[in-house]
Amino acid sequence: MWRIAKPVIPLAFALALVLVLSSVPALAQSLPDKNEVREWIKKAQEASDLGSPGAAPYHLVAKIRYAIGDKTMDGTYEILWAAPDRYRVEFRMGDIGETDLVLGDKKYVERNTQTMTLPMWSVSSILFFFSSFANRPNVGEIMDREFCFDAKTRELMGIHAHPKPHSSAVNAALALDLTDYANLGKMRYPRRLVRRWGPESIDATIEKWESVQDFDETVFAPLPNSTVWDWCSTPKIEMPKSDGPYAPPINVDSMSGSLSFPYIALYKVVRADGTVKEATLLFGSPNGPAKELLERQRHDRSAVFVCDGKPVEYEAMFVIGPLSPVH
């Protein structure tokens, strides 16, 4: 096994890269160059995109164990995928239930809660929209990342991201492990996904992932009791004008002088013009930084989503996690 313990490629993840080549004697093969590594990672990222326009129809069922603070829940997450504008997601956890159905330029959302829940958003972010977590800013300052490839097949075998040794990031409890990869057609995806972020942890196991020739016609029938949103898979995003960089609320440890962000989750609905129609605190103390952030989100303009030239109203989750700088 060879270990290249340095960043050999700039990634959107902005994480230090450690490349592991397994099952190869030390003298049997030279180290891969940067271009080879870039190509391996690019192909691996493309193959693991469950929402890729080129993804063939599939049915995926995952068993989930979700914990936040001292509360633990078990549930399931199911994806029935036909195309980027034709898919269905089913989420069930405890007394939480949500179904999202995308049909053309509409998204039907049926849930038994007043808003999207933090468990639904968090599980979706690791299972279905992984880039939303992988592209978080400032992660490279505190994390080491490891890609494991088979030296013969060049196939991705695992991804691990953990706080750098001897850094205060250990207290931030941010870690990610993707293992037990499997193939389905041109796709390759981990069957075990584990993420820990602040007070929240997700342990997901893929129990079923299979190709589908034809879905039953009822799978993509519009949901009669749902909220209907105008929608597109890749909206044009117009960011609001700002007088300066966004400064999230921080905590200062008076003993060590270290900084950390509290874990706060807000749900919001944004009108077509970027003004906030609704903002609700889902996790975090209702006082202090969370209260400040909630008020700012209610009054500041948000990004405008444009689908086929038309600004649309949308719902979103705003989450700040407890990342600490490296010391």
N, C-alpha and C positions, 0 to 999 in steps of 0.2 A: 504494500500500500504506500502510495506517495501522497504527501500533503504539501500543497503550495499555500503557505500561510501569509499571503499578501493580497491586496486588491489587484487582480490582474485585468479587470474590465470595469468600465463605468456602467452602472446599472441604474435603472429607475428606482430600484430598491434603495440605493445609496448605502449599501451595507458592505462591510469588508467581506471579501469572498475567500473561502477556503475550498479548494477543489480536491476531492478524494477519488483516486483511481484504485479500484479494488481488483484483486485476483490477478495481478501482474507482477512477475519478479522484477526486482529493482533494475536489472541490467537488460531486460527484454525489450524495452521501448523507451524512446526519449520523451521528455516532458512535452505536453502539448503547448503550442504557442498561443498567443492572445487571440488571434483570429479563429483558431479552432475552438477555443473556449467560448468565444462570442457566439459562434454558430451553434454549438451544443446548447447553450442556454436559450438562445432565440428559438430553436426548434422545440425545446422542452416547454417554454412558455406558451408557444402557439398550440402545442398538442394538449396542454392542460386547460385550455380555455373552453369551459362548458357552454359558454354563450357565443362561440365563434360562428360567424355566418356560414362557414363551411361544415359545421358539425352535423353529422347525420342524425336522424331521429333516434332518441333514446329514452329510456325510463330509468331513473335513479331513485333509490330509497336509502336514506341514511338514518341510523339510530343515533340520537343525541343525548348526551348528559351535559347539562348546563348548570353552572353555579355562579352565583353572585353574592358576595358577602357570606352570610351563614345559611343561605337558601339554595337548595339543589333540586333540580327538576329533570325528569326524563321526557323525551319526546321523539318525534320523527319529522324529517324534512324530505319532501318528495318532489321531483322534477319530472314533468312529462314534456319533452322538447321535440317540436317538429321543425321550427325555424325561428330566427330572431324576432319575427313578428307573429309567432304562433306557438305559445307555450303556456304551461300551467304549473304553478308552485303550490304545494299543500304543506302547511305548517301546523303541527299539533304538539302542545306541550302543557301538561297540567290542565288548567281550565282555559288556556289560550288556544284560539283557533283562527287561522287566517288562510284564505285562498286568493291567490293572485292569478288572473287570467289575462294574457295579452293576445289580442286579436286585431291584426292590422294596425290602425292608428288609435286604438282604444285599449285602455287597461281597466279591467274590472277587479275591484277589491272588495272582498266579503270577509268581515272579521267580527268577532264577538266582543271586541274591546273598543274603546272610544278612539284610540289612536293606534298606529303601528307600535308594537312593543319592542323594548330593547332586546329581548331574546330573539325575536324574529329578525331584526336588523342584523344583530351580531352573527347569528348562524348563517344568514344569507351572505354576509361579507366574507366569510371564510369558505363557504361551500360553493357559492354561485357567482359572487362578484369579488373574487379574491384580491384583485388589484387595488380595491379600495383600502384594504389593510396594508398590502405590500408597498404601496406608494406613500405611506405616511411620512411627513417631513421630519427631519432631525433624528430618524432612527439610526442612521449610520454613525452618529456620534457616540452611541452607547452599545451598539450591537455587533456581534460577530455572526456572519452567515456562512453556512457550509452547504455546498452542493455535492452530492455523491452520485457519480456516474459509473456505470459498468465499463471497464476499459475495453472490452471486446465489442460490445454492441453500441456503446456510446449512449445508452438509454439512462435517463435519470432514475435513480434509485431512492433518493431521499433529499429533503431540504430541512436544515436545522438552523434556527436563529435564537441566540441566547445572549444575555448581557455579557459585556467584556469582563474578564476576571478582574477582581479587586477594584471594581468601580461601584459608585453609589447606585448604578442602574440596577444592581441586584435587588435593592429595595423597591424598585419600580415594578418588579415581577412581570416582565414582558418576555415571553418565550413562544416559540413556534416550532412544531415538529410535524413534517409531512412524510409519511412512510408507506410501505406496502403498495407500491405502484402497480397498476394493471393497465392493459391495453383494451381498447374497444375501437375497432377500425383504425382510423388515423389518430385517435385520441389516446392519451396516456395520463392517468389521474391517480392520485393517492387514495387508498382505501381506508387510511387512518389519518385523521387530521386533529391535532391537539394544539390549542392556543390558550395562553394565559396572558391576561392584560389587566394589571391592577387588581381589583377585587373580583374580576370576572374570569371564568375559565370555560372552555368548550372542548369536549371530547366527542368527536364524530367518527362513526364507523360506517362505511358504505356496505350495506347488506345486499343490495341489488344494483346492478348497472348493466343493462342489456339493450341491444338494438331493437327497434320496433319497425315493423313493416307498415302497419296500418293501425292508427289509434281508433278506438270506438268513437263514433260521432258525438257521443255525449261529453267526451273529454273537453272539447272546445266549444261547447254550447254556452252562450252568454249567461252570466250568473244573474238570476232574477232579482235578488235582494242586495245587490252590490252598489258601491259607489263607482261611478264611471269617470275616468280621467282621459283627457286627450294625451296621446303618448307617441313616442318614437324611440327606437333603440339607441340612436346616436344623436341626441339633440345638440344644436349649436348652443354653447354656453357663453353668455355675455356677462362678464363680471361687473359689479357696480363700481363706480368711481369712489376712490377712498383718499382721504387726506394723508394717510400714513399706513404703515404695516399694522396688521391686526395684533393686538397684545392680549392674550388670554389671561385670566386671573391666575395668580401664582401664590404658593405658600412658601414662606421662608423659615427654615429651621434655625432658630436663634442660636443654638449651640454649635452647629457646624457651618452655618452660613450657606448651606446648599439650598437649591431651588427645586421645587417640584410642582407639577400641575395636578390639581385634584381631579378625580374621575367624575365627570359630569356628562349626562346624556339629555339632550333636548329633542323633542319632536316638533316639527313646524310645517305649516302649510304656507306656501308662497304663491301669491297672486301672479298673474301674467306680467304685471308691470314691475315685479321684484319686491313689492311691499309684502310684509308678513301678515297673513290673515289670522294665523293661530300659532301660538308657541306654548308648549307644555313641558314642564320639567318631569323627566321620567326616572332619573337617578341622580342623587346628590342632595346635600343638605339644602333646604329651601332658603337658607340664609347665607350670608357671606358671598363667596365667589359665584356660586350658582345663581343667587338672586341677581347679582350684578350682570352676569352673562345673559340671563333670561330677559332682563329689561333691555339690554343692548340688542338682542336678537329680535325683540318685538318692534323696536323703533328703527333699526338700521335696515337699509335695503339689502336684499339678497341677490344672488345670481338670477338672471333671466334665462329660462330654457325656451329655445325656439325650435319648433318642429315644422319642417316644410315652409319656412317663412312666417309661421304663426307662433307668437309667444303663448305658452301654455301654463296653466296653474299646475303645481306639483307639490308632493309631500316629500320631506327629507328628514334625516336624522343628523343632529350636530353633536358630535362626541369629542370630548377632550380627555386624554388619558394621562396617568401619572408618570410621565417620563422625566427622569432626572439627568442632569449633565454628568459627564465623566469627570472624575477627580483623579 
